[in-house]
Amino acid sequence: MYGRRSRVIAASTIGRDLKPGEHVHHRNEDRTDDSPTNLEIISAADHNRHHKTGTTKSLSSREKTSRSLKRAYVEGRRSPAIRRGTEQRQSKLTPENVREIRGSSESCLVLSRRYGVSKTTILDVINNRAWSHINV
């Protein structure tokens, strides 16, 4: 069986395999210390909350990432992912819906309920801040 050493040790300590949603947290934050007393099994949400709460990347780290991405775009190793309309997987509207919304005189509330989107989305469509590539 292959797995992270900490997960294997935690599983052997409790006498069962870990479930997919269970994470192993190192109490002393040292990932090389896999002693059973240092390992704690917690949910993915709790683990994320523990490590991410109140943390932000430093300005120098953000600038370094920005420079790396810009260089990758210039060198052609990466292309910007510009997805519009139904190319976005989470899109709830279609071009036909957008045309109907822009041509409608109904309130944003009525339209938002009909199409299952927020009033802000309806306003963005009407004011051409969203779906600007669709002409009426």
Secondary structure, 3 states (H helix, E strand, C coil): CCCCHHHHHHHHHHCCCCCCCEEEEECCCCCCCCCHHHEEEEEHHHHHHHHHCCCCCCHHHHHHHHHHHHHHHHCCCCCCCCCCHHHCCCCCCCHHHHHHHHHCCCCHHHHHHHHCCCHHHHHHHHCCCCCCCCCC
